[in-house]
Each structure stands twice: as C-alpha cells, then as structure tokens.
Amino acid sequence: METEKVKNTDHCALCDLSETNLKLGLVCSLTNDSPKFHNTCTKIKLNICLEDKLEELDEKSEELDFRKSQVIRNFLIYPILGIAVLVGSYFYYLEFIKPYGVISIENGEHYSMNTLGVFLLSLILGFGLIGKAIGPYLNYREDKELLKVEFNTIDNVLDLYRFR
C-alpha cells in the first residue's frame, strides 16, 4: 500500500486526542498545536474516533449499495424512454415539419409555431430523460470513488501503526 500520501492530519482525524481549532484546524489536545511529527505519532490513541469513522464509512457504503439498484434501474429505463421520445420526435419532424421546408411563400404552406414548439419540447424531453439516467450514475460513481479513497487513507494510517 502507498503510505507516502498520508498526511499528518489523516492520523489526527482518527485520533481520540485531536480537537478542532477554528484558527489552526485539527490540533492535538496535548500540545494545542497542529500536528508536528514525521511518519507516525508516538502519542496517538486510536479508539473512539477510529470506530466512529469506520461506522460512518460503513453506513455510507450501505447507502451506496442501496443506491446502486436505483441507479441501475434508472440507467435501464430512462435512456430507453429518452431514445423512444427522440425517435418519435424524428418521425414528428418528418411528418409535420420537413414537408414544408422553412416557409414556402409561393404556395402559402408553412408549419405553425405550435408544431415547431411541440418538436422542440419533445427533443428537450428526450435528452432530459437520458440525462436523468446519466447524472445519478456519475454521482454514484464519484461517491463510490470518494468512499474508496477514505477507506484507503484509513488503511494507510493503520498500516503505519501496524494496527489490525
């Protein structure tokens, strides 16, 4: 595992002796100063804060597992509906807009603004339905990656202290 990326504040975030100071950020309650140590802290106390952090990450993991089924369902349903609306828009265009060209002044034939409005709204709806699937999927993927980074950071800190 990579331990080079572990910052001193990563240690303190798991330590029971850490406190939050509005001016300095995370500080040690023993020194009332920001963390100053190389590689490991000799006074670290990994109990309650570590347990709380692991419980919090476990809850996030369970919530992501629950969201996964919703994301998959949305990813299957909404793009199909969006594509169906877009195909319908295409046929609507072929039937009601394309035959008239832009505006044919010679013979007085033209499509109405309502026809164009329905066509544009159907395009927006089709792309919106596709976006309704892609947005939550990208959010889910980002949340899952952030959770993985948090677990890796904790693992890296615990590896430094040979804590398992």
N, C-alpha and C positions, 0 to 999 in steps of 0.2 A: 504494500500500500504506500501511497505517497504521503509522506509526513512533512514535506517541505512547505506545503500550502497552509499548514496550521498556524494561525496567528495566536498571540498571547491571549487575546480576548476570547478566542474559541475555548481556551482552557477555563477562563474565568466564568464564561457563560454556564458552565457545568458545575462550578464550584459553589459549595454552600457558604463560603466566606466572602463571596462577591456582593457588591452593592452597586446601585445605580446612582451616579452623581450627575446632576444636571450640567455642571460645568465640564467635568472630565470624562463623563460616560461611565463605563464599567470600571469600578475600582475595587481594590482589596480592602476588606474591613479591618485587616490587621495593620496596614500601612496607610490607609486613607489616600492612596495614590494609585495611578494607573499601573497596570501590570508591567513589572520590570524583571524578567528572568529569561534565561536562554534555554530553549528546548523544553524543560519541564520545571514545574514549581514544586519546591520541597514541602510547602505547607498546604497543598491542595487537599480539599475534602470533597470527595465525590460520593454523595449520598442522596439527599433530598432533591436538589436541583437536577441532578442527572436523572433520577427517577421521574420527576415531573416532566422533564424534556422528552424522555423516551415515551411516556404516556401520551403526551401531546402529539408526538410524531406518529404514534400508533393509531390515535384517533384520526389524524389526517389521512393515514394510509387506509383505514377502514372506509372513510368518507370517499376517498378516491376510488376504492373498489366498488362502492355503491354507485358512484357517478359513471363508472366505466360502462355499465349496462345501458344507462340512459344515453350516453354518448354514442355507443354502437347503434342503438335503436334509431336515434336521430340521424346518424350518418347513413343509415339504410333508407329511411323513409323520406326525409326532406329532399335529398337530391333527386330521387325518383319523381316526387311531386313537382319539383322545380323544373326538371327536364320535360315533364309532361306539359307543364304550363308554357314553357318556351316553344315546344313543338306545336302546341295549339296556337301560340302567337304567330308562328311562322305560317301556318295554314290560314289564319285570320288575315294576315298580310297578303297572302296570295289571292284570297277571295275578295277582300274588300278594299285594299289599297293599291296593290300593284296594277290591276287592270286600268286604273285611271291615270297612271303616271303621276306627275306632280300636280298640275292642274291643266286640264285641256280646255283652253279658251275657245278653240274653234267650234267645238260641239257643245260646250257648256257643261260637260260632265266633269265632276270632281267628287272627291270623297269629303265627307263632313269632318269637322273638327272633333266631333264626338267619336268618330271612327278612329281617328288618329289617337285620341285620348285613351280609348279602350286598349289599343295596341300598345301604347307606351306603358300604361298601368300593368298590363299583362307581362311585359318584359321586366318591369321592376319587381313584380311579384315572383316571377320565375327565378330571377337572380337572388332575390331576398330569401327564398326558400333554400336555395343552395347555400347561401351564407349562413343560414340558421343551423346548418349541419357543420360547416367548416369552423365557425367561430368557437363553439363549445369544444370541438375536438382539439383545436390549437390550445385553448385554455387548459384542458385536461392534460395534454402532453407537457405543457410548461409547468403546471403544478406537480406533475409526477417527477419531472426532472429536478425541480427545486427540492422536493422531498428526498430524492436520491442524494443530492448534494449535502443536505443536512445530515442524513444518516452516515454518509462517508466522512463528514467532518467529525462527527462523534466517534466513529470507529478509529479515525486517525489519532484523535486525542487519547482515546482509551488504549490504543496500541503503544503510545509513548509511555504510559504508566503501567503497561502490562496488566491491564485491568480487564478481566473477562468473567 
